[in-house]
Structure formats: structure tokens, C-alpha cells
Amino acid sequence: MIVVRRLKEPADKMLLILKMQKSLKIKDCEDSKEEAANLKNYDHPNIVKVVETFDMPGDPMVHTIVMEYCNGNRHFN
């Protein structure tokens, strides 16, 4: 199950997405963490920026990714 919420970071007015993914299998959870960690290292205009990743307190099977909001209206030259 994946839950996605849009939120606003009050400090710099950057729109963010909070993606919470509950995995039923340990392998799926590990894969999600690895993918988020890899994406956090990228800095490219065509890749959504991952700001932070963490496990929900009390439930390590719920991995959370905080990333930039991308509305899909961007035009490429």
C-alpha cells in the first residue's frame, strides 16, 4: 500500500510530496530504501529531488520518502 500526500514546507515555500509505502515483505522494504537512497544522490533537472527518507517510528515496514512536488506540466526543449 502506498499513500502520497502533498504538503508545503513553510520555511522556503517549496512544495513537497510525502510518499509512505507499507511493505508486507522485507525484500520490498529494503528495495524501497535502496531506491530512495540512490535517488537522494542525484541532482538533475529531469529527476525529482528526494529530500529525505526515513522509517515510520514504531513500524520499520513503513518507509517514507519526502520529495519535490512535480505537477507534470513542465515543458522540455
LINVEN-V226631 format. One record per residue. N is the residue number from 1. SS is DSSP state (2 for helix, 1 for strand, 0 for the rest). OMEGA is omega in whole degrees, 0 to 359 (NA if undefined). Layout:
# LINVEN-V226631
<<N & SS & OMEGA> <N & SS & OMEGA>>
This chain:
# LINVEN-V226631
<<1 & 0 & 179> <2 & 1 & 176> <3 & 1 & 179> <4 & 1 & 179> <5 & 1 & 175> <6 & 1 & 179> <7 & 1 & 180> <8 & 1 & 176> <9 & 0 & 187> <10 & 0 & 185> <11 & 0 & 183> <12 & 0 & 178> <13 & 0 & 178> <14 & 0 & 176> <15 & 1 & 182> <16 & 1 & 174> <17 & 1 & 175> <18 & 1 & 181> <19 & 1 & 179> <20 & 1 & 183> <21 & 1 & 176> <22 & 1 & 180> <23 & 0 & 176> <24 & 0 & 180> <25 & 0 & 180> <26 & 2 & 181> <27 & 2 & 179> <28 & 2 & 179> <29 & 2 & 178> <30 & 2 & 178> <31 & 2 & 179> <32 & 2 & 180> <33 & 2 & 180> <34 & 2 & 179> <35 & 2 & 180> <36 & 2 & 179> <37 & 2 & 178> <38 & 2 & 180> <39 & 2 & 180> <40 & 2 & 181> <41 & 0 & 183> <42 & 0 & 174> <43 & 0 & 183> <44 & 0 & 183> <45 & 0 & 181> <46 & 0 & 179> <47 & 0 & 179> <48 & 0 & 183> <49 & 0 & 174> <50 & 1 & 183> <51 & 1 & 183> <52 & 1 & 174> <53 & 1 & 178> <54 & 1 & 173> <55 & 1 & 177> <56 & 1 & 178> <57 & 0 & 178> <58 & 0 & 180> <59 & 1 & 182> <60 & 1 & 178> <61 & 1 & 175> <62 & 1 & 180> <63 & 1 & 183> <64 & 1 & 178> <65 & 1 & 175> <66 & 1 & 183> <67 & 1 & 176> <68 & 1 & 174> <69 & 0 & 178> <70 & 0 & 186> <71 & 0 & 177> <72 & 0 & 181> <73 & 0 & 182> <74 & 0 & 180> <75 & 0 & 180> <76 & 0 & 178> <77 & 0 & NA>>
